[in-house]
Amino acid sequence: MGIGIRIENLRKVYDTPPPSAARGGGFSFMAQRSAGSKEKKEKKKKFEVVALDDISLEMRAGEVFGLLGPNGAGKSTTIGVLTTRTRPTSGRAFIGEFDVWKEQVKAKRLIGVVPQRPNLDFALTAREVLLFHGAYFGQSSREREQKTQTLLEQFKLTERADDMVRNFSGGMMQRISIARAMMHDPQVLFLDEPSAGLDPQTRLLLWEIVREYNRLGKTIVLTTHDMAEADSLCHRLAIIDHGRIISQGTPQELKASIPGGYLLRLRFDRAPEELLAVLRSLPGVTEVRSADHIAADVYADRGGPLISSIVTAAQAAGAELHDVHIAEPSLETLFLHHTGRSLRD
Amino acid sequence: MNWKTFYALLSRDGHVARRNLLPTLLQNLLQPLLLTFVFGRILTAGGMMQAGYKTVLLPGVMAISMVIAGVQAVAMPLITEFQFTREIEDRLLAPMEIGWLAVEKIVAGMVQALVAGLVVIPAAWLTMGSGVHFSFRPVEFAVVCLLVAMFSSAGGLALGCSIGPTQIGLMFSLVLAPMMMFGCAYYPWSFLSKFPVLQYAVLINPLVYASEGLRGTLTQSDHMNTMVVIAALAAINVVLLVVGLKKFHSKAVS
C-alpha cells in the first residue's frame, strides 16, 4: 500500500519575498513609503511573483515522480505547498486522503522532507538530530536508537555520529538530512534537488538509496534540473517552467514527443532565410528554428549523417559554419523544444 | 494536541540548554552580581546610599534578570533558526500544529527565566551581605513570578520573529536598555511622582509591573498594589502572546 498525491489548480502568488530567501537584515524602507493608498496598491503589485500558475498533477502511489525545471520554475514552491510549509493562494493539495492545508498534522505524519539546503538543527550532534526527530514523531526510545544506528551505518556516518552537525561538510549534511527524513519511515519522501552539490560518488549512493526506498513501496517526489538524474530515477516526470506544467509523462514518452528526436544546434557567421529553407528541405529534418539568423536549431531523425549536407548548403549560401552540437534524444532537448531555453540558462 | 511531540520538543530545548549550562549561567548571573555589588554593597557601605536601598534593589535586579533571560532564551535561538538556514524547519514538520511549537518555546523560555530570577536571591544576598528585609508572600510571589516569566518569553517570541540577526544590537540598545532604566528596577515607581509625565509614561513598560510586583511580594518596601500589578501583567501577557503567535505563524509559513 502506498500513498498517492493530488494537486488541484494550485496557484501561489508571493506578495512579499518568501522568508527562506536570504533576506538582508537592516531596515528596508521603500522610497515611496508615504504614498497614498492607491499608489500603495500599485507598489504592492510590484512585489507580486506568480510562483505557481494553476498547476494540477497526480503522483501515483509507489512511483518516483520528478519535477524538472530550471531555477525559479516553481519546483520548490510545489514541494513547499505539499509539505505544509507554503500556504497556497488557491487550489488544493492532497497527500493520500488528507488536504495538506486543512489536515496538516495528519499529512505531516506521512511525509519526510529533504530540503534544498540542509536545515539541520545546528545545536545537536548527528546522532541527536536523528534521535530527536524520532522523538518528535513519538517513537519509543528503543525504537529510535535502533533506527538511528541503522541509518547512521547505511549513510556511512557512524564515525562522525557524535560530532556537532554544524562542523559537517556539505555532503555529510546532505546525507544526514536524508537519513533524518527517513527516520520516521514516511510513506512519501520529498527530495528537493537532492544531488545539488554532491560529488559523483555520493550522488550514486543517493540514487541507490532512493531506489531502495522506493522498492519498499514508498512514493518519492524529487525536483531536479539534472536531466540525467530525472532520466535514470523517475518513473514519471512533469516539466515545469514559469509556474506552469509544460509537459508530463514517462521519460520515454517525453523523449518520444520531441520532433525528430535529434537536435543539431548550429552556429553560422550568418544564416539567411535561403539557407534555413534549404536546411528545412534536407532529408529527415522536421523543424528548423532560428531566432537571430546566426544560430539555428535543427530537429531531425538523424544526427551525424546530416552534417555533410549542412556544410554543403552553407557553402552554397555563402555562409560559414562555426559550431555544431549534436544532442541525442534527451530530456534536455525536450526542455529546449518547449521553452526555447536550455535548462541551465 | 500531541503531547508526545510537545514533550520531545521541550526535551530538545532542555538538552541544548544543559549543554550550554555554564555560559548561560554566567550570562544570567554576572550582571545581577555586578549590579548588586556596586549599588547594594559599595554605594551603601560608603554611605552614598541608605542601607534600606538593598531591599529596594533586590527585587528590581531579579525582575531584570528574569526579563533578560526570558527574552534571550526565546528570541536569540529563533533569530538564528529563522535565518536562511531555516534550522527550525525540522521542528515545524513535527506532527503537531505549528502554533504549539511557539507555545513550547515560551514554556522553555519561562523555565529559564524562573531559574535566572530565583538564582538572583542567594547570589545577591552573597554580594550585598545582610541588610535585605524580606517579607515573603508565597502565593502572590509565585503568581507574579510566573506572569513575569511568561511575558518575558512571549516578548522574546514577538521580538525574535520580528527582527533579523543584524538588528540584535539595536534590540538591546533600543528596546532592552530603556526598558531597564525606566522599569522601576533601581527605584520604586512612587519615586517618579516628581516627574508626573514620566510616571505615567513608564506604565507601558512591562518591567515596571515586574519590579513592583516582586517588590510587593518579596519585601515590604514601597510598591504598587499587587492586584493591579497582576492584572496589568496578565493583560500584557495576552497582548504579547497574541502578537508573538501571529508573528510566528507569518514567519513560519510562506
Boltz contact constraints between the chains, C-beta under 6 A:
constraints:
  - contact:
      token1: [A, 18]
      token2: [B, 254]
      max_distance: 6.0
  - contact:
      token1: [A, 19]
      token2: [B, 254]
      max_distance: 6.0
  - contact:
      token1: [A, 20]
      token2: [B, 86]
      max_distance: 6.0
  - contact:
      token1: [A, 22]
      token2: [B, 84]
      max_distance: 6.0
  - contact:
      token1: [A, 25]
      token2: [B, 164]
      max_distance: 6.0
  - contact:
      token1: [A, 25]
      token2: [B, 165]
      max_distance: 6.0
  - contact:
      token1: [A, 25]
      token2: [B, 166]
      max_distance: 6.0
  - contact:
      token1: [A, 26]
      token2: [B, 166]
      max_distance: 6.0
  - contact:
      token1: [A, 86]
      token2: [B, 254]
      max_distance: 6.0
  - contact:
      token1: [A, 87]
      token2: [B, 253]
      max_distance: 6.0
  - contact:
      token1: [A, 105]
      token2: [B, 95]
      max_distance: 6.0
  - contact:
      token1: [A, 108]
      token2: [B, 93]
      max_distance: 6.0
  - contact:
      token1: [A, 108]
      token2: [B, 95]
      max_distance: 6.0
  - contact:
      token1: [A, 109]
      token2: [B, 95]
      max_distance: 6.0
  - contact:
      token1: [A, 113]
      token2: [B, 93]
      max_distance: 6.0
  - contact:
      token1: [A, 119]
      token2: [B, 85]
      max_distance: 6.0
  - contact:
      token1: [A, 119]
      token2: [B, 86]
      max_distance: 6.0
  - contact:
      token1: [A, 119]
      token2: [B, 87]
      max_distance: 6.0
  - contact:
      token1: [A, 119]
      token2: [B, 89]
      max_distance: 6.0
  - contact:
      token1: [A, 121]
      token2: [B, 87]
      max_distance: 6.0
  - contact:
      token1: [A, 121]
      token2: [B, 90]
      max_distance: 6.0
  - contact:
      token1: [A, 122]
      token2: [B, 87]
      max_distance: 6.0
  - contact:
      token1: [A, 123]
      token2: [B, 16]
      max_distance: 6.0
  - contact:
      token1: [A, 132]
      token2: [B, 12]
      max_distance: 6.0
  - contact:
      token1: [A, 135]
      token2: [B, 8]
      max_distance: 6.0
  - contact:
      token1: [A, 136]
      token2: [B, 5]
      max_distance: 6.0
  - contact:
      token1: [A, 136]
      token2: [B, 8]
      max_distance: 6.0
  - contact:
      token1: [A, 136]
      token2: [B, 94]
      max_distance: 6.0
  - contact:
      token1: [A, 138]
      token2: [B, 4]
      max_distance: 6.0
